[in-house]
Amino acid sequence: MKRYLSLITILLGVAAMAQSVPTVPPVTYILDYGGSHLGNEKWLQETIAAGPQLLHLGKDVVMTHNWGPIKALGGENQAYGKGDNVTRLTVAETRQRMKDLQAMTKALHDGGIPMVMPYICAMTIGGDPVKRTGFWDFYDHWDDYAADFKLGKRPAEDPETWFQVKPDGSPLFFYPLTDGKYPPYEPNLRYAVCMNNPGWRYWSEQVVRLAAEAGYDGVFVDNGGSQRCFCHYCEDKFAAWLSGRYTPQERQQYFGTSDVKQLQLIMPTSGKEMTPQERFRAVESYRFWGDTVRQHMLALKAAGEKVRKPFYIFPNGGHGRPEHVKAAFAPIDYVMYENSSGDFGTNPGLATKPIVANIKIINQNDSIYEDKLTQCVGGVVKPVILSRGGYPAERREWRMNPASAELGMAEMAAFSNGGGFMLRPTYGVFAEPLQKWRRFHETRASLYSGNVSYANVGVAFFPEHNLYGYPQHMRHIRTLTNVLTANRVLFDYVLEEQFTAEKLRKYALVIVPDVKYMSRAQVGALNDYLNRGGKVLIIAPEPVADEHMQPYDKSPLPASVPGKCVRRADLPYTSDLPKILDELQLQSLVLMPQEGAERVCVNATMRPDASRLYLHVVNYDVTLGDGAPPPTVKTGLQVRLTLPAGKQIAAARVYDPDRAEPMALAQPKSGALSLPPLRTYQVVELELR
């Protein structure tokens, strides 16, 4: 391993340009749920001075999704949910609310903030359908507002019929009641409504349209994945869904009957054994609900775009739901990963936890998994990361500091394809790094525009294993991600639909980690790849059934072949991976060994015509907490380049947010290109000829 010390090796001849959607620059992002923004000149000027590119507000809207037009502003679903806060505004007061919001959004735009978005929810109303309070009070007075706000005809069915319901028809509560009550809304209740219900869909579209007319550039949609409904609208659409996906013969084979009227939505029930046909129907039920989410988000986007273009939709719900990121959110603009909980908090950097005496555990927190997943889905969606220093209570030693905030924004630049890292409006702490990184995003936008992912390794990541009831696959993907990034290996996730012979041929190595359900076409693609000279690492357990849950008699994956296919019973440790690559004669995929470059991670993009390559280098040696020491600067890093036949380096430059101008690098000697000292982040631009 000595010959690799302090080297980053980039194999241009075998790396793959995997992502089809060109990259865009990252954004700086502030979430501010304060309730006193209207008419607050001090807040306005402080926010404009900080200058986020994406400003996410609370329920600063003309009409709230859950109550209609009410007195309170700001906050999310639970905030301001009782008492005088939910008093219904008169028509005149609502007209004034619209004017005030239009003045505020105009001032923010004029001050240089390009994207301002308020909070709405995909599935919440509040009130009492019997006492006609809350949303029912507004519904009963709908016609009073209809002309002034172009609401159209009131939905005919009472909002009590909009609820998501269980199979027995009773209301489904995503947020359980306490002794029959929901304390944040008391004496009212919080209800979950169905995204397939035409009344709720129509009302949601009006909320979004009014937000667009108030001058907003999009909306943040909370509870973006919360759909588990068995109402008659869902059942009818599910029948049409199955008819469109499967022939009668296929329905008979996979579900036990060809009659779609007998194939109702179903979920696994604790303690109840399901037949194989029922299990696969549950998979399709979850797929259907995911598609419901997708259709709802697209409908909201269309409603906003009738007023202004572009109009952005920004759902919450990426965390723990990679299948939604792939299927529901891929065509949507942003998705939030609300990473609240973690053994070490979730703020980026090094978090410590005492064990005994002076012994402590040090953990590297990052969002590489979330960023790479979103980058690799092949859609326009971009990740937004919410992190915390412990939850529900924050720990001082895990608290975000300015250096950690910069690391979060560096992650977005390196891994996200246009995403944003959430900062709160603590401008005395975060305004300076926020301004610094926005300047870098805007002045160096060409580094992030129009590129595609560039990687040597393809990792079989099948998010729909969550639907099959096998979340272990996701946990193994996270672990493998840590192993690959710790070894500086350039990789892509290859999702279900992408796992084709043509796609796999772009990689020097394909890794299949704990894939339990794999189609025969995917198995054929892997064998074709191997037969054409590819290298494969298979990590057990192995596939037991195809995508329809039809069982395999034996493992369908190729046998171990020295130098070509390595099988392992368990996931490799960080130190194991170089040995495995040695077996496959792929040692040079390890771009940089541990010695001298600990906690340095890399990612790469390039121009589709291979005229420029961009290597993003991130230093995670940043300690969390108040009073933490400055980041540990990495020195002596070098890049070793192996170029394809006929290619040469025309120029090499390093861009760093800490430097006003790029640094030209000398032509490599003996193939080694030296990097300047690395504090947090650098992007190396290589012009190729």
Phi, psi and omega in degrees: 000348184300327183293350180256000185302133177057034180239140166251119183255124178243117181263089182297331185291337184239351183291155187249137170267096195267326189274131184273334181270123183298150181286159174227160181295152175290172179231153169270148194216132175236132171255121183225102182264018179302154184253012184228050182273322184294128179074008183263092185294324179298311178300317183300312183290323177296320180292317179296321179295320178292322170067048174295152175280333176233117178248119184250114182257175177275214184281051174276072189229166177292311178225129180283152180295326192262340182234342192090207179282117183229169184293317188289154173235165172077181177073176177252205188302316186281331187292144174055046188255016182206172175063216184295338182300328184259019174294131182289133175285148172288170178300317180296318178295325179290323175299319179293323177301316178301313181298319180294319178293320178298320178295320180294312181296323177297317179297319178295316178296314179298331178279359174102013177263111190282331184231118177236127185222132175267177183266131164226181180226150182279348192203026185236132162228159181229149177147199179222113183291339180277312180279352178060045177254170178065230183298329180293328176298316177294316181303320181290341179248018182310313186296337177295330185259347193302312184291312183297327187242015174053044183283341184074192183287138180297136175308135187292321184278134181301144180305341176296338178271359181273351188299146162291141183231158175279173178304332180275001178091355179281155182299142176262122179254115176286332178248104190303148177279153177250110184052042178078007183236159173241095191311318181297340182249358189306134012273002178279171176245161173256125181246147173262125182251163191265131180291344176270352181286126184296329177295311178295320179300314181297315180296318179300320178296325177291320177301316181291317179301316179296324175297318178296319179292335175283356176103004180284154182264355181173187177221144169272127185247103181284163181053043187296339181247014189269078179221112178215052193259147179241026181290173185290333175294317179294318181296318179295318180290328178295320177299317178294324179299311180294322179297324180283339184262332188225139174288164176305320179296319179292320178299321177297317183290314188273331186242352178088359175201149177268351184276108184294337179295338178270354185256080180273163177303148184208148174230150174301138180243131181303129177083357180249123180285137179247145174287161176304322179294322178292322179297318180288328175295326175296320176302313180293329176297313178296321177299317180298313179297324175296320178292328174301316177301314180301312181296323179294316180296320179293325177294320178296319179297316180297322179296318178292323184287348172291342181255315184209145176231141353288156174232124190261142172246133191225080182282152167268147175137014177284330185295125178074003183228063180299333178294328176286321178302319182287311191263320185269322190256353183306320180274004183261163193283311181224156171222134178269135167257105181275080185274077184278320191250140175193156181298339180232031192068190181226002177298143184290139179127199184261119178251136182250150177220118180295144175251287174216146178049236181265011180270132180215155175267138175244126182240138175269113175271134175207173179236032182296319178304309182296317182294315181292322177303310183295322179297324190267356183289342177086011178253193179271350187298144180232144185277146169234128187253123170255126180232163181218159175264050185107149181207136007282343180256139179276141176258136185301323183286349177249007184292146176289137174238175182303323180291322177292323176299319177296321178298319178300319179287329175296320176303318180296320179293323187275320194241347200260342188057059171097012183278183180223150178251127187286126168242147176270162186283048173269075193291336176297335180260318193251354183299316184296310177297326178299313180295318181299315183285330174295317177302318181294315179303317188279321181282338180245031184301330182296337178291338188244005188252128171077021180260173174230158179297147182228119186208156178265335190237135173251127181252121178292105179241110185249088185303334183289358170301334173299322179291327180281000180077031181230071181291349179302327179302317180295320179296321179291326176297318178299315180297315180297324176301316178298320180294315182293317181291324179295335179263006181055054175254130178279124186217157169239151162279136176247109186278173190310304185290340181274349187278077182237163181300319181296316181294316185294330182297347180282349188252148173283335181214138172242130179249130178244096185258110171054052176266110185272330181237119186216128183288161177294328176294321178292319176299316178298322179296320180294317178296320177299317178300315181294318181294336179270011175103006178286166179245142188227138170241118180250127180243119182290162001295164186249170182302136177250345183202167178272190185291344177262010182066024173278122190289150170270143176288327179211172181302129180272356185275156183296154178284165177296133178228118182307129178080354182233317184223118179251133176249139177228148178276343182213170181290142179285148168284168179305319182285343180282329190300315178303326179292319178296318179294328174299316179302326183266005181057042178234038184302326186285357173290338175283106187288331182203127179286176183295320188298120176086352183223029181301139177067020171259127180238153185226156172212163183216145171226164177207162175294144179303332179270009178060027178277336178219143175235140182239118177257118181263128185237122185237134179257111180270007180280062184234116185276134178280167172104161176292139177069020180292152176293162178294163178304148177280112183289133179265131180235161175079013179285142179226156177244126174252127188249128170246106187265152177293162182306132177088353181262140175225160175276119176275325179196153178222129181225149177244127176252138184216131179301339179279353182238137182291326184237152176292157178252122176285136179259143178294152176303140186296142173253129184055032177080002184255126179248116186278137177261149175289169178306139184251116175272298181234311189206141171218150169236124181264118178262123181244116172274129183245147176223000000 
